[in-house]
Amino acid sequence: MTLKATAIDVRFVSEEDRLALTLRSDDDSLEMHVTRRMTRAVMLAMVELLMRSSREIGAAPAGNRTDVLLFEHMEAAAGWQRVEGSAQPGGLSDASQTATVDIGGVRQTAAGAALLTKTDVTVRDGNMQLHFHDREGARAEIELPRDKAHQFLSILREKSVQAQWDIQELSWMDRRSQVVIPEGVRLS
């Protein structure tokens, strides 16, 4: 049976050199380990779908599309709230090197970890759907609104940098610290 998750916790496991995703629903959870190669593939698939599913990005000149995606990413980031030391719904927690994407779930404890071998990423009705598989098949799925997909992508990037993984294809995200957005301005 596939877990229909409402939240994802992400942390770096240095002993394994892998990311650990804990997918949570109201009454269950599942932990999956993700390799560097799989993390790169998931992130690139998410970026590709975010770009293809946006009218604003499609209307921009080819050389400016990552800039438009960066602006959308920054606008989505403006609504995020980092909460030190706790995982509150809708927030991120830096305690225990864990970051959380929460869309209304209740924190649960995960049992043994499976190795993520495949992730199907699709966009339907403006939401990004991720289906996580191990060697036995589909294990969990989550649907993220576009802003939460940006949040998850940002968390994956942060954890990749923490792990010292070189994922240069996503270096455009690092430029967000160089852009200052005036108060009250919409970027997309």
Long-range contacts (C-beta under 8 A, 24 or more apart in sequence): 2-131, 2-138, 2-139, 2-140, 2-141, 3-28, 3-29, 3-30, 3-139, 3-140, 3-141, 4-140, 4-141, 4-142, 5-30, 5-105, 5-140, 5-141, 5-142, 6-102, 6-103, 6-104, 6-105, 6-142, 7-100, 7-101, 7-102, 7-103, 7-104, 7-105, 7-107, 7-142, 8-100, 8-101, 8-102, 8-142, 8-152, 9-87, 9-98, 9-99, 9-100, 10-98, 10-99, 10-100, 10-101, 10-152, 10-155, 10-156, 10-159, 11-96, 11-97, 11-98, 11-99, 11-159, 12-97, 12-159, 12-162, 12-163, 14-163, 17-163, 19-156, 19-159, 19-160, 19-163, 20-113, 21-116, 21-132, 22-110, 23-132, 23-140, 23-142, 24-105, 24-106, 24-107, 24-108, 24-110, 25-105, 25-108, 26-105, 26-106, 27-106, 27-108, 28-108, 29-108, 29-109, 29-110, 29-111, 30-110, 30-111, 30-114, 30-139, 30-140, 31-110, 31-111, 31-112, 31-113, 31-114, 32-113, 32-114, 32-115, 32-116, 32-132, 32-134, 32-139, 32-140, 33-113, 33-114, 33-115, 33-116, 34-116, 35-115, 35-116, 36-160, 36-163, 36-165, 38-116, 38-117, 38-119, 39-156, 39-160, 39-165, 39-167, 40-165, 40-167, 40-169, 41-119, 42-119, 42-121, 42-130, 42-156, 43-153, 43-156, 43-157, 43-160, 43-167, 43-169, 43-170, 44-169, 44-170, 45-119, 45-121, 46-121, 46-128, 46-149, 46-152, 46-153, 47-153, 47-169, 47-170, 49-121, 49-122, 49-123, 49-128, 50-128, 50-146, 50-149, 50-150, 50-153, 52-123, 53-123, 53-126, 54-188, 56-188, 66-172, 67-172, 68-188, 69-172, 70-172, 70-173, 70-175, 70-176, 70-179, 71-179, 71-187, 71-188, 72-150, 72-187, 72-188, 73-150, 73-153, 73-154, 73-173, 73-176, 74-176, 74-179, 74-181, 74-187, 75-181, 75-186, 75-187, 75-188, 76-146, 76-147, 76-150, 76-151, 77-150, 77-151, 77-154, 77-176, 78-181, 79-147, 80-151, 80-154, 92-151, 92-155, 97-162, 99-155, 99-158, 99-159, 101-144, 101-148, 101-151, 101-152, 101-155, 103-142, 103-144, 103-145, 103-148, 114-139
